[in-house]
Amino acid sequence: MIRTLFSRCPALALAGWLAALPSGAQEVLPADGAPGLTRIALYPTPDLAPAGGTVFLRWDPGPFGVSVTRDGNQRYRLAAEIEGLPEVSALGDDTTAYVAWVTTPVMRPVVRLGEVGNGSFPDLGAVAFDRFVILISAEASPDATRRTGRLVLRGASPSTRVLPDNHLSVPVSGTLEGDAEGDHAGHGAMDHAAMGHGAGAGADAPAWSHPPMLPETPMIPGLGHLRPEPRPFLPRAGADETLPFARPSTTARLTDGQTLDLIAERVRRTIHGRDYVMYGFNGQFPGPLIHVDQNSTIFVNFENRTEWPTAIHWHGLRLDNRFDGVPFLTQDPVPPGGRFAYQLFFPDAGLYWYHPHHREEVTQDLGLYGNMLVEAPAATWYAPVHREQILILDDLLVADDGSLFPWGEERATHALMGRFGNLLLVNGEPEYRLEAARNEVVRFFLTNVSNTRVFNLVFGEPGTHRVKAVGTDLSKYEREEWVDSVTLAPAERYIVEVRYEEAGEHRIQNRVRPLEHTFGSYFSRFTDLGTVTVADRDADAAGASRFEVLREAGDVRDEIARYRDHFDGPPDKELLLTLEVEGLDPAIMQRMRADRVFFPPVEWAGTMPMMNSVSTPEEARWIVREPATGNEDMDISWRFRVGDLVRVRLVNDAGAIHAMQHPFHIHGQRFLVLRRNGVPAPNLAFKDTVLVTSGETVDLLLEITNPGKWMAHCHIAEHLEAGMRFVFEVDP
């Protein structure tokens, strides 16, 4: 009955559906995703009622957590269920087949999907339009290449519900931007007494200003007077201090039993000719690359010279729980001036990273991060390439006057969407450069350390290069795959190999299509991240002789084969990822209510910077909820034993007042992503972080191998600070 209801009314509010479930109901959502975001109702022409059906917007399987084109368009794979159509011959002597088409709201281009009729059609092909319309017509031939016949069914994508909100032209909180007077009550009102940082704030103390706006995103009326309530924080150098300039990252190649001293400290950085006080490990930005062999153990002596208590989390490692680096759970926070000794064991080859795990939305964003590369024996490592490059992707929020936009001192700001930066960085710099020879193959190890941004990387123009995905967080893929671009969410890592086939300059870019919420328009943002300059000379062909071969990783396939009997069946555990807000300014609440008609799968850019910047965890509470018990966040109580295999279902609540993607990270273990919206993943690899897009349902198989108390949380740093986390316990 529930499926039929949603087939006819795909825009039905999810919150209402949840409320209608019996108390204690185990099912959170259909396994194939939120109906309002993943289904299109097909409506008949009046004379053909009650014919109809549903088009399902499936995940288009690929190696990444979201499928988009190289230019950033969301890609869906379509399926359909249709019923009630009459025999096609009844519509005219010249009609022999029903044919499905997809087009944009302006009816061009029109793309043929294929012949349909009554019944199920599991694969009608892919579509990558921002907004689109499904048409089914009665045609003279099943092979028709142009729609000329009678229209019988039609439906519109959920994204077509986004329309201009004209009522927003009237301010609702008493002032327009720039007004000198008015009602400044409510969250975010400017507190002039708290504009300075700490005691003795002076003229040079940090102050809140308007967050920088994208050219495509106008200021929402009624928000111009708002400022974050926490005191603004920026790291500063004393009048008598001379901070060292940060050095580029170096490699610490360590063998079993060796020790690394690691110091978190303030450094001076120059970006685009302007000096900033930031943080770095060992005076480097990013921190040193820790390069070790699989199954080795090293020791790290950590010293904290920052203003914040902290600890280091060794992201992705299945290590001894005592050294996982989570303050108040696995260790006490390391105070300013304090020290802590870590012991790290590396059981899995792959790419990892390290960062703080206390107020990381500040300290990590200021530069405390670095990579760990764990190399397997040659027989099980990757294929030979000409060279390997580490690329750490980040962004930094710079105010309109060129200064760093402050962070909240007492608590996080940007709690709604996370802190999007407007200056994109590769290895800490705004312009990455590499020189290569023609047909040289470069293996890029990619890590996203940004607070909230999902990247969509392209490595040059079509026809000039080839890219294949070979690995992710904790392992290689079962099979290598050719890809056009690489999407990676915060905390995710991907390993790709790129061959440059033409001499010249090849731009590495972030290409995305954000949704501007006020007027409901999509726009393109193509941002240069760096340049690979290819010389007019050929690389040694023997250096990467197997690039054209899409290899199968037999070791990964055999390891995964042990678990395939556990892939199917109902989930053992379910979690709902949602949001509750309270106390936000009325203008912000009006904007958020208007947004509920549609949420894009991914927020690719900070399109609502003012309303986002003034939100804190006091007003925006991001929630992990266990529907079976009603427990939330730190009240969730999961207990497992080493050797357990647990099917976990993550559901991103499309009925939240502001749904958005969540890169969900599970400490100390590894998992396989089995299905997205009911579609099986055809090419598996072991991961520790999974991107769950808006309204999406993701099924994992969690392998329990490591005893201790472990955290699981959203890796948007501000969502973590705003509550989206819980702890589970593993018994030996």
DAGI-V869539 format. One record per helix or strand of 2 or more residues. SS is the DSSP state (@ for helix, = for strand). FROM is the first residue (numbers start at 1). TO is the last residue. Records with the same first field share a line. If there is no record, write none. Layout:
SS = FROM-TO / FROM-TO
//
This chain:
@ = 2-8 / 14-20 / 35-38 / 46-48 / 88-91 / 158-161 / 166-169 / 192-194 / 321-323 / 360-363 / 378-380 / 541-544 / 554-561 / 564-566 / 586-595 / 609-613 / 633-635 / 717-721
= = 39-44 / 52-59 / 76-83 / 97-103 / 110-116 / 119-127 / 133-139 / 150-156 / 232-233 / 251-253 / 259-271 / 274-281 / 289-293 / 297-304 / 312-315 / 339-345 / 350-356 / 369-375 / 387-396 / 407-408 / 423-426 / 432-438 / 441-448 / 455-458 / 465-471 / 476-483 / 486-488 / 493-500 / 504-516 / 521-538 / 573-581 / 620-625 / 638-641 / 645-652 / 662-666 / 670-676 / 679-680 / 686-687 / 689-692 / 697-703 / 708-714 / 725-731
//
